[in-house]
Amino acid sequence: MTTNEVMDILTESVLFRGCDAEEVRELARNSGTLRTYEQGEFIFAEEDAPDRIRMLISGELLVAKDTVSGKRMILTRIDEPGDLFGEIYPFIGLPHYDMYVEALRNSQVLSIGLEPFRMTGNAAHDRMAQMLQGNLLSVVARKAYQMNRRLRVLGSAGIRGKIARLLVDLQKEGNRVRVMPREEMADYLTVSRPALSRELGNMVREGILKIDGRDLVILDQEALEEYL
């Protein structure tokens, strides 16, 4: 990826919204480090100290956590260039992360030091720091909203209730809903993969859903919403 392509991603990201392109270039040069991670490589581990903010430039990342028994809990998947991850940890005083991020395929990540976010008394610097702080707050607020949506899903009764809530939340127009891969969907709903497949099969047999590749087609909206 060329320098200009990276700059386009930065200037179009939520973090740098409203910032002058030359200021963004200067910040990336002085406080940023662009690194390529190979598939399976960790961007950071749970025991690492959170001292930087990171942004996906290209590729795909998995955010996850391992339980004491060794089960992996998938928290989210990141595949949109310009998206931040782990951004709150440097500001809340925790000595280390409580999750890890792994590259699902070769990925480029920009890590940014915290200096640009701190007030120094320099008018030009502080003006941009205020803008970055406000943009970062927007990112955190959006993620809090997404987490609230997930809590609504997890609070639904039974596997079928969780499936119904997820589909209704993802549904935009029409009856076709693009969902995540089954393994990820099971982790998102905190159910086993076999239990999820079994319940989806039941809903297909009852004429509520049809499975079409990565899409779930809602055949009976009223019946589905009875489980909300």
C-alpha positions as CSV (number, residue, x, y, z in Angstrom):
1,M,0.0,0.0,0.0
2,T,1.4,3.4,-1.0
3,T,1.9,6.3,1.4
4,N,-0.9,8.2,-0.3
5,E,-3.3,5.3,0.1
6,V,-2.5,5.1,3.8
7,M,-3.0,8.9,4.1
8,D,-6.4,8.6,2.4
9,I,-7.5,6.0,5.0
10,L,-6.3,8.2,7.9
11,T,-7.9,11.4,6.7
12,E,-11.2,9.6,6.0
13,S,-11.2,7.8,9.4
14,V,-13.4,8.9,12.4
15,L,-10.3,9.6,14.5
16,F,-9.0,12.3,12.2
17,R,-12.3,13.7,11.1
18,G,-12.0,17.5,10.7
19,C,-8.2,17.4,10.9
20,D,-6.0,19.1,8.3
21,A,-4.3,16.5,6.0
22,E,-0.8,18.0,6.6
23,E,-1.3,17.8,10.3
24,V,-2.4,14.2,10.0
25,R,0.7,13.4,7.9
26,E,3.0,15.1,10.5
27,L,1.3,13.2,13.3
28,A,1.7,9.9,11.6
29,R,5.4,10.7,10.8
30,N,6.3,11.7,14.4
31,S,4.0,9.6,16.6
32,G,2.9,6.7,14.3
33,T,4.5,3.3,13.4
34,L,3.1,1.3,10.5
35,R,3.7,-2.4,10.7
36,T,2.7,-5.4,8.7
37,Y,1.5,-8.5,10.6
38,E,1.4,-12.0,9.1
39,Q,-1.6,-14.2,9.4
40,G,-1.7,-15.7,12.9
41,E,0.6,-13.1,14.4
42,F,-0.6,-11.2,17.5
43,I,-0.8,-7.4,17.4
44,F,-0.9,-7.4,21.1
45,A,-1.4,-10.1,23.8
46,E,-3.4,-9.9,27.1
47,E,-0.3,-9.4,29.2
48,D,1.0,-6.4,27.1
49,A,0.9,-2.9,28.5
50,P,-1.6,-0.6,26.7
51,D,0.5,2.4,25.7
52,R,-0.6,3.1,22.2
53,I,-3.7,3.5,20.1
54,R,-4.0,1.2,17.0
55,M,-5.8,1.6,13.7
56,L,-6.3,-1.1,11.0
57,I,-5.0,0.0,7.7
58,S,-5.5,-3.2,5.7
59,G,-6.4,-6.8,6.4
60,E,-8.6,-8.4,9.0
61,L,-8.2,-8.9,12.7
62,L,-9.8,-11.0,15.4
63,V,-10.3,-9.6,18.9
64,A,-10.7,-12.4,21.5
65,K,-10.1,-13.5,25.0
66,D,-9.3,-16.9,26.5
67,T,-11.1,-18.3,29.5
68,V,-9.3,-20.1,32.4
69,S,-10.3,-23.4,30.8
70,G,-8.7,-22.4,27.5
71,K,-11.9,-21.7,25.6
72,R,-11.6,-18.8,23.1
73,M,-14.3,-16.1,23.3
74,I,-14.5,-14.1,20.1
75,L,-15.3,-10.5,21.0
76,T,-15.4,-9.0,17.5
77,R,-13.8,-9.0,14.1
78,I,-12.2,-5.9,12.5
79,D,-12.0,-5.6,8.8
80,E,-12.7,-1.9,8.0
81,P,-9.7,0.3,7.2
82,G,-9.5,3.2,9.6
83,D,-11.2,1.3,12.5
84,L,-9.6,1.6,15.9
85,F,-9.2,-1.2,18.4
86,G,-8.1,-1.3,22.1
87,E,-8.4,2.5,22.1
88,I,-9.8,2.9,25.7
89,Y,-7.1,0.9,27.5
90,P,-4.3,3.5,27.5
91,F,-6.6,6.0,29.2
92,I,-8.2,3.9,32.0
93,G,-5.0,3.0,34.0
94,L,-5.0,-0.8,33.5
95,P,-1.6,-2.3,33.6
96,H,-2.3,-4.7,30.7
97,Y,-5.0,-5.7,28.3
98,D,-7.7,-8.2,29.1
99,M,-8.0,-9.4,25.4
100,Y,-5.8,-10.1,22.5
101,V,-5.8,-9.2,18.8
102,E,-4.7,-11.6,16.1
103,A,-4.2,-11.1,12.4
104,L,-6.7,-13.4,10.4
105,R,-4.7,-12.6,7.3
106,N,-1.7,-10.4,6.5
107,S,-2.6,-7.0,7.9
108,Q,-1.2,-3.5,8.2
109,V,-1.7,-1.7,11.5
110,L,-0.8,1.9,12.5
111,S,0.1,2.3,16.1
112,I,0.0,5.9,17.5
113,G,1.6,7.2,20.7
114,L,-0.4,9.1,23.2
115,E,1.4,12.4,22.9
116,P,-0.9,13.9,20.3
117,F,-3.9,13.4,22.6
118,R,-2.4,15.3,25.6
119,M,-2.5,19.0,26.2
120,T,0.9,20.7,26.2
121,G,0.1,24.4,26.3
122,N,1.0,24.9,22.7
123,A,-2.0,26.4,21.0
124,A,-1.7,24.5,17.6
125,H,-1.0,21.2,19.3
126,D,-3.8,21.6,21.8
127,R,-6.3,22.5,19.1
128,M,-5.6,19.2,17.4
129,A,-5.5,17.3,20.7
130,Q,-9.0,18.6,21.5
131,M,-10.2,17.5,18.1
132,L,-8.7,14.0,18.5
133,Q,-10.2,13.7,22.0
134,G,-13.6,14.5,20.6
135,N,-13.3,12.1,17.7
136,L,-12.1,9.4,20.1
137,L,-15.1,9.9,22.3
138,S,-17.3,9.4,19.2
139,V,-15.6,6.1,18.5
140,V,-16.1,5.0,22.1
141,A,-19.7,6.0,22.1
142,R,-20.5,4.1,18.9
143,K,-18.8,1.0,20.3
144,A,-20.8,1.4,23.6
145,Y,-24.0,1.4,21.5
146,Q,-22.9,-1.7,19.6
147,M,-22.2,-3.4,22.9
148,N,-25.6,-2.4,24.2
149,R,-27.2,-4.1,21.1
150,R,-25.2,-7.2,21.8
151,L,-26.4,-7.3,25.5
152,R,-29.9,-7.1,24.2
153,V,-29.2,-10.2,22.1
154,L,-27.6,-12.1,24.9
155,G,-30.5,-11.2,27.2
156,S,-33.0,-12.9,25.0
157,A,-34.6,-16.1,26.1
158,G,-33.0,-19.3,24.7
159,I,-31.0,-19.8,21.5
160,R,-34.0,-19.1,19.3
161,G,-34.6,-15.8,21.1
162,K,-31.0,-14.8,20.6
163,I,-31.2,-15.7,16.9
164,A,-34.4,-13.8,16.4
165,R,-33.0,-10.7,18.2
166,L,-29.8,-10.8,16.2
167,L,-31.6,-11.1,12.8
168,V,-34.1,-8.3,13.6
169,D,-31.2,-6.0,14.7
170,L,-29.2,-6.8,11.5
171,Q,-32.2,-6.6,9.2
172,K,-32.3,-3.5,7.1
173,E,-34.6,-3.8,4.1
174,G,-36.3,-6.9,2.8
175,N,-36.1,-10.3,4.3
176,R,-32.5,-11.2,3.5
177,V,-29.9,-10.8,6.3
178,R,-26.2,-11.3,5.9
179,V,-24.7,-12.8,9.0
180,M,-21.2,-13.7,10.2
181,P,-19.8,-17.2,9.7
182,R,-21.4,-19.8,11.9
183,E,-18.4,-20.2,14.2
184,E,-18.3,-16.5,14.9
185,M,-22.1,-16.3,15.2
186,A,-22.0,-19.1,17.8
187,D,-19.3,-17.2,19.8
188,Y,-21.3,-13.9,19.4
189,L,-24.4,-15.6,20.8
190,T,-22.4,-17.5,23.5
191,V,-23.8,-20.9,22.3
192,S,-22.0,-23.9,20.9
193,R,-21.7,-24.3,17.2
194,P,-23.7,-27.6,17.1
195,A,-26.5,-26.0,19.2
196,L,-26.7,-23.1,16.8
197,S,-26.8,-25.3,13.7
198,R,-29.5,-27.5,15.3
199,E,-31.7,-24.5,16.1
200,L,-31.2,-22.9,12.7
201,G,-32.2,-26.3,11.2
202,N,-35.3,-26.4,13.3
203,M,-36.3,-22.9,12.2
204,V,-35.8,-23.9,8.6
205,R,-38.0,-27.0,9.0
206,E,-40.7,-24.8,10.6
207,G,-40.6,-22.4,7.6
208,I,-39.4,-19.4,9.6
209,L,-36.0,-19.2,7.8
210,K,-34.2,-20.3,4.8
211,I,-30.4,-20.6,4.7
212,D,-28.7,-19.3,1.5
213,G,-25.0,-19.3,1.9
214,R,-23.9,-16.5,4.3
215,D,-27.5,-15.1,4.2
216,L,-30.4,-16.1,6.3
217,V,-33.7,-15.4,4.5
218,I,-36.7,-14.6,6.8
219,L,-39.7,-16.4,5.4
220,D,-42.1,-15.7,8.3
221,Q,-41.4,-12.3,9.9
222,E,-44.3,-12.6,12.3
223,A,-43.3,-16.0,13.6
224,L,-39.7,-14.8,14.0
225,E,-40.7,-11.8,16.1
226,E,-42.8,-13.9,18.4
227,Y,-39.4,-14.9,20.0
228,L,-38.3,-11.3,20.7
